[in-house]
Every structure is written in C-alpha cells, then in structure tokens.
C-alpha cells in the first residue's frame, strides 16, 4: 500500500508541476504577444491579459496566429462598433422578436443564456442588423459575467422552428463573430427540442464550426432534457420554462 500511495503522490506532484510550467509558458507568451500587438495597433494597450490569454488558447498558444486573430478583432470592433457599444435603437427589429434571454448561473458560475430559434425572423430584419444584435448580445453576456469567470452557457431551444426561421447566412455570421471576436467565451451549448428538419441547416453550418467549439455542443433528447440540464444547472438557477425557479429576462433587460 505504501508503494501505491508513494506513486500517487509522485503523480500528483508531477501534475502540479506541469500546471505551473504551463502557466509560466502562458504568461511568457502573453507578454510577448502584448508587446507585438501594441506595435501594430495602439488601441491594444487597453487589452487586458485575460483577453490575450483567450485568443492564445483559441489558437493553441501559437503567438503568430493568436496575434493575427486579436488584431483582426480590434480592427473589426473599431469599424463595426465605432462608439464602443451598440445602442438598442440600432437593433430594434431584432429586440422586438424577443428571442434571447439571460438569467441565472450554472454550477460553475457561468451565466445562462437561452435562445429561441422559432423567434428568429430573418425576413423582418437585415443581416447587418442581426450581426449588430449578435455583437450586442455577446457584449451583454460578457458584462454580466461574475468576477473571475470568462465563459457562458447557452440553451438553444428549437421548439417550433421551421423553414421560415432558417437563416444560414445569419447563422454563419453569428458563428464567425463568436469564434473570431469572442473566442473561448462559450462554455457549453445545449441544443434542445431540435426538429428533424433543422438538420438540413445544421449540415450546412457544421463544417464552419471549429473543433474547439464542436466539443462544447450537446444535442439533448427531449426525454432527457430536464435531468441533462440539472447536471450542470441547479434547479434554483434553471429557467422556469424548463421546470426551474427563475423567470427568463430579455437580454436587453438583463
């Protein structure tokens, strides 16, 4: 028994050492990346280490690729959100559809977002407004994250979804903004009440989802919906539409 315990202790110490070395490598690369991006874009001085780390992790700690991604994001933000924020008046058609809600935290302290696919009406807005809405939503989510938390959980509810809700261009635009401008923000995506006809749209979008994001997506069977959600979300934090205790709050009111 003594041999087993000694072996376990060595393995544990090795794991701690590996984590320390990994953290040191990240810190070193964060410093190198910061110096580089600041020479390329003066606004990079306002970027904190957490953001640099997220972009590094999104590109497997490759400084060159991560720097390119972050610099592209800064340029996109300066052009797409020149005022620093998107006002509700810029996305009034999207907000009127009442399709994104936010309430509660999962067991890891990640904010919970609920999106209703059947409420998305591409014919009632433009692609540009929808893109602004996606950026507005992600900014809102990030602003609501508890201190020390960097990710959120989303429940994509497709009950009642039909072809009139299908919007491949919109889905791809939203995916691009999430992956390229808000990397390492999505913690988990539950897709629930998915109708068979949705799979046509899913097959069109799936090839554009990066491998890191694919691992975070879970299709939930209807009969396993509540127990699956309760594995990650306490009943006190679960939206009431799924039998929990919290009423849903529109994203603009969260």
ABEGO torsion letter per residue (X at the ends): XAAAAAAAAAAAAAAAAAAAAAAAAAAAAAAAAAAAAAAABAAAAABBAAAAAAAAAAAGGBAAAAAAAAAAAAAAAAAABAAGBBBAAAAAAAAAAGABBBBEBBAAGBBBBBBBAAABBAAABBAAAAAAAAAAAAAAAAAABBBGBABBBBBBBABGBBAAABBAAAAAAAAAAAAAABBGABABBBBBGBBAAAAAAAAAAAAABBAAAAAABBBBBAAAAAAAAAAABBAAABBAAAGBABBBBBAAAX
